[in-house]
Amino acid sequence: MHEIILNKNHSFAIECGQTILEAARNANISWPYSCKNGRCNMCKCQVINGTTMVNYPEVGLTADEKNKGWILGCARTASTNLILKINGFQNKQFPSIKQLPCKINSIEKVSPDIIKATLRFPKSTSFDFFPGQYVEVIGNSGIRRSYSIANSNFSTNILELHIKYIKGGAMSEYWFKTAMINDLLRIEGPMGTFSFNNNNPAQNLIFLATGTGIAPVKSILESIPNLNKQNRPENITLLWGNRLISDIYLNIDSLPNLNDFNLVLSQPDYNWTGAVGYIQDILMQMNISFENTEIYACGSPLMINDTKNKLINLGYSINRFYSDAFVSSI
Ligand SMILES: Cc1cc2nc3c(=O)[nH]c(=O)nc-3n(C[C@H](O)[C@H](O)[C@H](O)COP(=O)(O)OP(=O)(O)OC[C@H]3O[C@@H](n4cnc5c(N)ncnc54)[C@H](O)[C@@H]3O)c2cc1C
């Protein structure tokens, strides 16, 4: 057993072999995380003192980050006492994680390779989540995959998921070829720390989403009317990137609270008159003042990393950049 001191003022114990992230979560520390398998870099921290051992490959870290002493909390354990630092640490208590049975309530094909599925839970189920979080869906064979929650509350005992087909993917083949209404599944969640920062939020919010990355953004936007007036942002801009017109599976006009939005296609059909390219490049061309602004990015890990690098080059504080990368679990 070793002791970990985080950002000088939180301390917790870690058992032999346990990952740093697991130990932090057991101690109710709201350490930021998403994929839990070393592929995104949400749980990245810097080792100030002490040594660690690798449990899983740290695919989500660049060589430069590794050289500067950054590690992934989900991929390492402690071999001595540790002093660690994380940026953008919000000391926020997330709802507790549960495993719950559910049935498929509906499946709707909303584009050639995206379905909207709703899961129905028994009436007596209580389930809390912060808009932006995700659940792991556990299939009959025990396979589990992460999906962001697309609705903003559990008032009807329903969770809405937006699922993209990945050719040959184990869970994709289930959702698109064999899943039936009333199939019994289990979920574990809520997970992840991607959620609206309601502790001293900025006046301006920018959401960047690619593909089904719009799901947690929808959830957050739908929750904003319920916030206290002083926590409501003044300006919200959304950039949603897709490849083709047929990928635009959601009517953006139906999303509440948007002051401005931009639909961007990377491979537009000939009759597309909107923006063309990648949303991170379009964001840079928009000449937005990043003062008093928070940025939420969700979906493709390439988009998230590229956006982050571009913002760092502009001198934007990365502490006000929140992201959830839809990385593969294998
Ligand atoms: C925090 C989080 C939230 C997520 N939320 C959503 C969501 O709301 N909606 C959604 O559709 N997906 C989401 N994902 C991705 C999802 O969990 C699965 O990874 C994805 O659906 C593929 O699962 P699969 O079983 O079909 O494919 P797998 O059997 O896991 O993979 C099959 C093959 O496809 C590759 N692959 C897997 N995913 C991708 C990808 N995205 N792009 C390219 N190749 C890939 C794998 O490397 C592998 O070679 C999320 C992931 C994370 C980590």
The ligand as an ORCA input file, in Angstrom:
! r2SCAN-3c Opt
* xyz 0 1
  C     -16.327      7.361    -23.376
  C     -16.823      6.770    -24.688
  C     -18.077      7.116    -25.158
  C     -18.529      6.585    -26.372
  N     -19.753      6.958    -26.821
  C     -20.204      6.483    -28.020
  C     -21.489      6.897    -28.532
  O     -22.232      7.663    -27.913
  N     -21.861      6.413    -29.738
  C     -21.077      5.553    -30.481
  O     -21.467      5.163    -31.594
  N     -19.864      5.146    -29.990
  C     -19.417      5.576    -28.791
  N     -18.205      5.162    -28.307
  C     -17.473      4.107    -29.051
  C     -18.049      2.735    -28.681
  O     -17.838      2.485    -27.301
  C     -17.387      1.561    -29.426
  O     -16.001      1.656    -29.368
  C     -17.790      1.504    -30.885
  O     -19.203      1.472    -30.972
  C     -17.233      0.224    -31.556
  O     -17.619     -0.913    -30.830
  P     -17.790     -2.311    -31.584
  O     -17.956     -3.366    -30.552
  O     -18.818     -2.218    -32.649
  O     -16.396     -2.496    -32.325
  P     -15.128     -3.305    -31.744
  O     -15.409     -4.763    -31.793
  O     -14.774     -2.700    -30.421
  O     -14.006     -2.903    -32.789
  C     -13.946     -3.501    -34.097
  C     -12.833     -2.850    -34.899
  O     -13.213     -1.494    -35.208
  C     -12.231     -0.601    -34.678
  N     -12.989      0.550    -34.143
  C     -13.708      0.574    -32.995
  N     -14.270      1.793    -32.840
  C     -13.897      2.528    -33.901
  C     -14.140      3.859    -34.329
  N     -14.912      4.698    -33.595
  N     -13.608      4.282    -35.488
  C     -12.847      3.452    -36.246
  N     -12.553      2.172    -35.893
  C     -13.074      1.725    -34.749
  C     -11.502     -1.365    -33.579
  O     -10.198     -0.870    -33.359
  C     -11.496     -2.764    -34.141
  O     -10.455     -2.916    -35.070
  C     -17.733      5.672    -27.117
  C     -16.470      5.324    -26.602
  C     -16.015      5.852    -25.415
  C     -14.654      5.460    -24.895
*
